[in-house]
Amino acid sequence: MGNFDTVVIGGGPAGLSAAIAAKKKGAKVLLIEREARLGGILKQCIHDGFGLLRFGEKLSGPEYVERFEEEFYQLEIPYEVQTFVTDIQKSAEGFLITAVNKKGLQKYTTKTIVLATGCRERTAKQVFIHGTRPAGVFTAGAAQHFVNLLGEMPAKKCVILGSGDIGLIMARRLTLEGAEVEGVYEVKPEPSGLTRNIVQCLEDYNIPLHLSHMVSRVFGDDRLTAVEISEVDEKMKPIPGTERIVECDTLILSVGLIPENEIAENLGVTLDGHTKGPVCDNRFMTDVPGVFSCGNALHVNDLVDYVSESGELAGSAAAEYAGCGKSGQPGSAQAELQIDGSLAYLVPQKLDFDAGIDDVVLYFRSRETLASGTLCIDVDGKTVFEKKYKNLKPPEMERLKLNFNRFPLGKDSRLQVRIRKEGDAK
């Protein structure tokens, strides 16, 4: 049995960053990864565009994550791969983790846990596509794995449902490899991916994007032979009479990501209905003391630079909570950061005053596309902070660092964060 200050679960960019940060604080750290190699999803993301914020240059996914792996190995942080966590129980030391790998049943005790378990893709069942169950229906991530890691082409002629970033990137990738991408269909009236990916992956390759359309049925016995496309109304319901059949051998789904939080739920962590990830405070600790969350397990990020940043913040805070560095025990003075309908979500959801509120990083998304909007923070009904933004879009997350000590806050203060549209009353 191993005894640790911090155990990080997940070896992608968030987990590597968390482990490195905790180690630098003096914590005894273990990292657990269920795959055979560290690196997470970035192992298969061979396109560039990673690291622009953090390193000031365009890197591929493997190049980006290798920078963290090198530091991780230099720090000689112990880790286990092909290891699956099967149970976590509270213990006298903090937590008792049971895991399984090739060496058999493993048990570890730790004072803190950092959940860096990433996210998973929505499947055809979750978007209610009718019809048979033929081969040839892939999630965008699965198709990417086939092409980039296995060297196998999953499609000759394909339809892509959903305009998420990986779906857009795969539209370009499959085109470059010789497949015909008939089109990308998005049920919403606006694209779901980053603007740069719309331009670089679709417009540059003359791949059509059809908004307010859905795949309503699939056809085929052993292999997909065609899909039915329908236009949808403002409630995203198929409009009768708009159906058309598109022949294809492959349907690729890019219909959203969900934070992977089975472990968090088993620990009794409260999840946010907006993010589908844990409710956390300004050091990314959940409402279960000693359990921290970061990266796409906390909320789905659009840039890996922010995934790494949240990993560092969570790892550092976990080490401090375990007694490494300054005291990090939770205090009784906390305030909830409430949002209204103008925001899709806000992370963190709470402020812990005793953890220090002079350097709080906020991540948020607007609920709707706005040419101009002002982020407002109200304390007890009075606006104490405003910042103007241009071109707010739900797919593009915003980041803001604030010193909340500037504001007249007390333990009973009511905080609300909202976005005021141009022209709205203050």
Secondary structure by P-SEA (a helix, b strand, c coil): cccccbbbccccaaaaaaaaaaaaaccbbbbbbcccccccccccccccccccccccccccaaaaaaaaaaaaaaacccccccccccccccccccbbbbbcccccbbbbbbcbbbbccccccccccccccccccccccccaaaaaaaccccccccccccccccccaaaaaaaaaaaaacccccbbbbccccccccaaaaaaccccccbbbbcccccccccccccccbbbbbbbccccccccccbbbbbccbbbbccccccccaaaaaabbbbbcccccccccccccccccccccccccccccccaaaaaaaaaaaaaaaaaaaccccccccccbbbbbcccccccccccccccccccccbbbbbbbbcccccbbbbbbbccccccbbbbbccccccbbbbbbbccccccccccbbbbbbbbcccccc
